[in-house]
Each structure stands twice: as structure tokens, then as C-alpha cells.
Amino acid sequence: FSVTASDAPRSSNMFGQRSAADMFDQRSAEWQQYQEHLKKLELSPELLRRQSTQLMTGVASLAGVGAMHRDSQGREYAPLPGIGCDAVIDDAGATVVFVLPKLAAKGEDEEEISVMTSCDSDESQGLVAEAGQVCDPSGEASKIFLHGKSFTRTMELAGNSLTHSMQPNEYQLSVRRGLARLLVNTIGLDVTSFQSVDADMVFWKVSASRTRLQELATKYQFMMPHSDEAYDAVGMEVPKVNGVGLRAYGKFDASCPGDFIEFRSMDAIRLVVNEILLYVDLHAMQAQGLLSRWFPGAHYEEMQEMTNDVIGWPLASKKLCFPQDADSDSIQAYFGEEIGSFFSFYSEMISALKWPAGLSIIVLLVKHFRPFGATQHVVNSVQALFGCLVIIWGMWFVAHSLHSVDMNRIRWAADSQAVAELQLSEYQPAKRGQWTQGLLDLAGKALTFIFLLTVIITCTVVSLLIKNTRIATTVQTVITFLFSFLWGNLAKKIVMLENKRTQAQFNRALTMRLAFVKLFIFFTPLLRLAFLSPIAARHCVHHTTNATAAAQHVAKTFYAADGLPHNLKDFNIAEDSEDFLSWVDTMRIDASKNPIDYFLMMVSDLDSVASGNVSSAVSSATSYATTDAPKDEMCFRGCYPKICEISNRNSHTELQCYTSCAAALERSLNMLYLTHAVCTIVFILVPMLQVRWAARREIEEGEGQVYSLIQYQEKCHMQASYEYESWGGSYVEDFVEVILSFSVITCFSIVSPSMLIIGFIAQVFEYRLLVYRMTWITCRPFPASAEGLGEWFLILDVILYIAIIMNSLLLICVLRTDLDHMGAMEKLIVVVIITLSLIAIKVMLRISLHEQPREIAEAIDQNNEFVEALQLVRKRHKRFDQPRSHAHVQIGVLEE
């Protein structure tokens, strides 16, 4: 093995290097031939299917999904997304890839050496000078290599001495030689190296032979699925649940490797990384500038399988509609249990979302076409029923998802995998247990409270300053996403203050802080628009106790001034007519009808603190809190009629109107949800462009040299790694976006059923883009293990309780239904009945779905029987290396 980088395979464009324009011209010519062919032949479904498949395969090749081919020298080439040429497939032996900076040639750093810091100064002791000498190379190397004695022996065998100060290049070369010897001789791994096309970095491809993987799996008691041969050996078959095999797992035993399936790339990554981390601190290498980055290697054939099996390419595939049940198994086998659990949850949500989305179409048809003479009251009642059904759907989905997670944990043996936990580079062991850490935790909570207060004040000021509802809706949407972005950056800093040790601990803490605060940010403007704005914009008539006179004054002064609906003229209804005044009276804030309005009046008046009118706000709030209302004042909600209609109710006509408040809330909901979906998709597409530009720039700098798959993956890791605040996304960020969509649907679909249709289409498209990004754009993350979704189900439970309360309040305060004619006590009873009924349904669903299905229990029992039978068979066939004598055993024969 040589640690000096060898040149990468070179070839000219004649060896299969095709530009995107050439491929496009070729496919265009094929399309012309296809059209001419249709003119000559009879059109048939089979012909269309075959020709469409060929055309879509051409489109796929332009997107970087194509078959491999060989050049005249036997090297494999394949297209990569958007780089404009084929790349060498050099993924062989790339279980883990180390990217090291190129060492400067002799003499290149002479100018830096002449101005270097002296190692005799106190400031330089034990440090690696950026432009100078390494003053304590042995001390610096001891931070990297965790086993001091074995490293000292390794360095001696490699001919390196770290007893005196060294130049940076000399120190890097010594450490690289020691690392290479450690990986190859001590750990027993295979290492190959090559240089990038622009000659600015060196790649080490690290892998382990099959025999070494077996040794490592036995050492770590690695859990592996049993093979078909093992089941055949005991005369049994792999049990299936819903058509999917449920294999038994067992601790790998190198003495009988045939009992287990072949090692997957995910298994090899875990075993190799586990062993490397026992000897080497990779974070220390990066901190000293000896290692640019490292990442698990992705293999082109596996990427193609993910594309064909999960992403659903070509586009004509049926998989464009819904995710398939087998998707989660394919994703888990490639990315690990953590990411597999996320996509399993996401795919089940999309599949389940089709039912309320279909139901929302019926609700919208009733709302806009009014079949069977449906009135506005009927439409509102249908929406109220629809909102309750959506909540029940959400309860069923959460309970079903919890059951599915348990099923995945059994199938994947997620709770028994010995997988290394990646330690954060920012972790400081010295701070653990100090009293200052408690103060930092308290400061994080205080900062969170201040941030939430800032959100409330900002939303209040915007609503007070901007009177135009359309402009206010746009500004509120922008502010919502701005605060969401700011909190995303601030939450990470707060969690980092808590000094978490591992990535899993960091993710759990970040999840709780990020999810609940973002829910608050998203809901604050919507809650204000739904409940506070109609009360804050109320119209009051002073010095009167006559309801009819007050209604006439409000109708002429406020409603008529704003413009009455045009269709009122068709009904010959004026602002002073009895029918219109009756409707205005339903807008009256009456304690006997709706006491909640008086609480909202108090809150809305306290909001004026933000505008500086503190004394008036406190005085008004006190009056509402201590009395029913001023005796000579009547107030009406600030909701203007938008569309009105006449209906017959109890043998008399009644005016029913769709108000400006309901229209503003629905418009704000649709804009917020649509903007959220568009932004999520855009943030998925941006890293795709970044990676392509970076790869093309490197190819241009390589001056015609052949590009390779490993170099493309390095650009993916640099531009779009799978970590928080990266363009490549992260586990927490991706999950939070899905949770936000679920929360808005369950809490507000009663007001805007069209959100479900928008959400369903957006989620299907986003799911495919996410899998594509994870496979081809995001550098393959370490396959982390996970026992389940844990804290995410706590968040979902909280969302469901919020949805129950939210829909009850929207039913009373926003939707105009038959409840408007009830008194306060009757409304309260109805709300309590609805709330308790929904909670009871939630409990029953959780209990009924918590029990393990019979087919799963039978499959587990069958696997337990298989394991016992397999152990018995192996004991019977076991042979001792040295047979023992039994001569000392008395067999009971008496000598004569």
C-alpha cells in the first residue's frame, strides 16, 4: 500500500463520454422516428406502452439514471445527474471514503516557513501552527489515535518519529503513513487511493473483505437476518405478513456464515466505521486539517435499484401516484432504520391522506354547486362534520403509524443492533456536570420565551398597522416563514449550549424545541385571524339598549359603507330591510349567546398594548373581566357580508351570508399551506443545482480528465450533506416539515377543505423528490439505527388534542351553523360532548390498534421455533477439534 495518491483512470471523450446535448439530439431523433412509425403501423396499447417506455428511458438518462456501459479498456461508465457527461464508476472497495487535502510539493511552503511562529513561544506549545511548525507532533497525534501504545508501535514500524517539532507537510505525511498502516495492518482493512481530476485532493477508499466482515460481525455480535438456506435446513419457510417476509434475526457466527444473508452495504459501513472509531478520532483529524471529510460510499447499482424500486422511474410508472409498501424496506436497507422509519411514516401518511382528500372533493362540490338546494347553513354543517371526520382520520393514522413502527422494529431488529453512536465534534466532556451548564439550560428556556413573545407582538403590530386584508395576509405569511427560519438557526445554538454528546441526543433535543415553537409560529397568525380579528375590529354603538336600533346603525354606518354583496339586489334586500337587520343581529356580541366573545374582547384589547395604548387597554380589559358589558353599549363583530342567500327556515325566510372573516381565514390558510409546500419543494431542488454546478466546475478545471462517481459524491457531501442547516436537509428538518403539514390539515381543514387536495398533490411530489435527493444529491449519510419515532408521537398526540379544541372553537366562533340559535349553556354542552366524544374515539382507536395482529404474533412464534430448531441442528453437526476420552467413565460392568 502506498499513501501517495495515484492518478485516477484517464480517458478521452472517445471512451463513452457523451454530452447532454448529444443525448438530447439522439432522443429527439428517436421521437421523430417514433411518430413516423405510428403513421405506418396500427395504433395498439402494447405498441404505445413499449414505445413510451423507450422514450421515458431516454428522459431518465438525461436525469442521471441510465445503464452502465464499458469502454474499450473495460472501464465502466454511467451518466450522473446533470453533469453533462458519463463518469467512471469507481465505487468498488468504497465502503467508507476519506478525502484528504493534497500535500504541498517540496518548496511550495518555503515562504510560509520563513515567517512561522517559533516553537519556543508559550503560545505555540502543543498547537499546530496554521503557517508554521507543529510544535508538539506527538501530543497532536495522540488526540487522533486513541490507542497510544499500538499507535506508537505502528509509527515505529512505519519509520516515523514524532519526538521533535515538524513542518506541517512532514507532520501530515507521518500521520498518513501511520494511519495507513493502522487501517491495513492493525484493523485489517483494504485501502486504495487516487487523486481528483483537478489534483487538489486525495481519496482513500476503505473497505473490508468478506472474511474480515465476518470477523467483525462476530466480534460485535452483529444482528443479521437468517438466510433461506437456514430455513431450508430445518424444513421451514420464511413467514410472511401482508406478503412481506418477516425473517428471524440472530447474532452473526463466523463458524456458520451460510445461516445468514450476505452482508449489505449498510452492514459493511456499520462494521467498518465501528472498528475505525475504536482506534481513530476522525473529528480530531478534521480539526487539525488532516482530513477534509469522510462519508459512507454509495454504489451505483444500489442507487439505480433505489431509483427503479422507490422513486418510480420512468414517470409513466404507477408508483407516481402512491408510495408502495415495500419502499420502506428498500430505504431501510440502504439508509438505515432512522431514515427508513421517517420514510415509512411519510409514505403511510400519503397513502392515508387520499381518503380525506377524496372526501374534501365532495365537500367542495357541495360548497360551490349546492346540490339538492343546500343552503349556507347546510354547507357550514357539512364542513363541521368534515372537520370532525378529519380529526378521527388523524387519530386513526397516528395509532396505525405507531403500530407500523412497532412492526418495522420487529422486521428490522432495530432495538438490538450494535451501531456506533457518532459523537458530535462540539461536545466538551469537561463541561459535563458543572453548575454553569444549568445556567445555560435556563438561559435557553428564557430565550425561547422571549422569542415567542416577539412573535406575538410582531403579528399584533402587523394586524394593527395593515388594514387591507389581502396585503395583511401576504405580510403575515412572509413573517411566519421569516420567524420559522430564524428559529431554525436559533434552536440549534440553544441545543448546542446544552452540550449534547451524540447525534441522537442532539436530534431528540432539537426535535422538541424546533417542532413546538414552529407550531406556535404557524398557528399564531391563524388563531388571531380566526378568533381575535373579528372581535378586535368590532363595531360598537354607544348609549343605546335597543338591539334593533343598534343593528340599523351598524348596517348603515359600517356594513353599507364597505359595500354590500351584489347578489342582495337580486333578492331586493337593502341595508335597512328586516332580513338584513336580522343577519346583522347574529353578529352581535351577546354574553347570553357566546360568552367566549367577551374573553376574546379582553384579549384583543390587551393586544393594543403593542400599539402603545396601555392605559386604555388595561381599563377596557378590566371592564370586560369584571362585568358582563357596559350597560349602554352594544358591539358587533367586524365581519362584512361577502356572499348572501335567502333560505326558508321554520316557515320564515332567513338571510345567510359568507363573511369577510371566513374568507380572510380561508385565503390565509391556503396561501400559508401552498407557500409552505412550494418552499419545501424549492429547498429540495436548490441542492440539486448546487451539486451539478460544483461538479461541472470541477470537470472544467480538470481539462478533459475523466470524472468519477466517488468525486461526484464528494461534491454532494460538500454542497448538500445530510446534516442540520445544510442544503441537503436533515432528519429533524425533513420530519418537522411533514409534521407541520399534518398539523395544519387536522386543525384547519374544517375551514378550508381545499387544503387537503393541495396537500395531497404536494406531498406525493415532495416524497418522490426527497427520495431522489437522498439517493442522488445528498451524500449518503451514516446508516443510523433507531428503535422508533419516540418524541415524534408525543408531538403528534399534542397536535391531535390541539385539533380537537381548535375545531370546537372554530365551530362556535367562525362557522355559522344552527348552533348560533342556541344559548351559551347549550353551546357549551355541545362543545363538551364533541370534545369528549373525540377523545373517547382516540382512546378506543389507540387500544384497538395497540394489540399485536394475530398474523404478526404467529410469524414471531414461527421464527422462535425456527431459531430453536436451527440451534438444535447446528449442535448435532458440531464436531470437536480434539475428541475427549471417556475411559474414566464407569459403565456399570462388574469384573469377575
Secondary structure as UniProt FT lines:
FT   TURN            13..16
FT   HELIX           20..40
FT   HELIX           45..62
FT   TURN            63..64
FT   STRAND          69..70
FT   TURN            72..73
FT   STRAND          76..79
FT   TURN            81..82
FT   STRAND          86..88
FT   TURN            92..93
FT   STRAND          96..101
FT   TURN            106..109
FT   HELIX           110..114
FT   TURN            119..120
FT   HELIX           122..124
FT   TURN            125..126
FT   TURN            130..131
FT   HELIX           137..144
FT   HELIX           148..157
FT   TURN            158..159
FT   HELIX           168..181
FT   HELIX           182..186
FT   STRAND          190..195
FT   TURN            197..198
FT   STRAND          201..207
FT   HELIX           210..219
FT   TURN            220..221
FT   STRAND          223..226
FT   HELIX           228..233
FT   TURN            234..235
FT   STRAND          240..241
FT   TURN            242..243
FT   STRAND          244..245
FT   STRAND          249..251
FT   TURN            254..255
FT   HELIX           257..259
FT   HELIX           265..279
FT   HELIX           282..287
FT   TURN            288..289
FT   STRAND          293..296
FT   HELIX           300..306
FT   HELIX           307..311
FT   TURN            315..316
FT   HELIX           318..320
FT   TURN            325..326
FT   HELIX           327..335
FT   HELIX           337..369
FT   HELIX           371..373
FT   HELIX           376..412
FT   HELIX           414..416
FT   TURN            425..426
FT   HELIX           429..431
FT   TURN            432..433
FT   HELIX           435..465
FT   HELIX           469..497
FT   HELIX           503..527
FT   HELIX           528..532
FT   HELIX           533..536
FT   STRAND          539..542
FT   HELIX           547..554
FT   HELIX           555..559
FT   HELIX           560..562
FT   HELIX           567..570
FT   TURN            571..572
FT   TURN            575..576
FT   HELIX           578..586
FT   TURN            591..593
FT   HELIX           596..607
FT   HELIX           608..611
FT   HELIX           614..626
FT   TURN            631..632
FT   STRAND          633..636
FT   STRAND          641..649
FT   TURN            650..651
FT   STRAND          652..659
FT   HELIX           660..701
FT   TURN            702..704
FT   HELIX           709..720
FT   TURN            724..725
FT   TURN            727..728
FT   HELIX           731..748
FT   TURN            749..751
FT   HELIX           754..772
FT   HELIX           773..777
FT   HELIX           791..813
FT   HELIX           818..821
FT   HELIX           824..850
FT   HELIX           854..876
FT   TURN            887..888
//
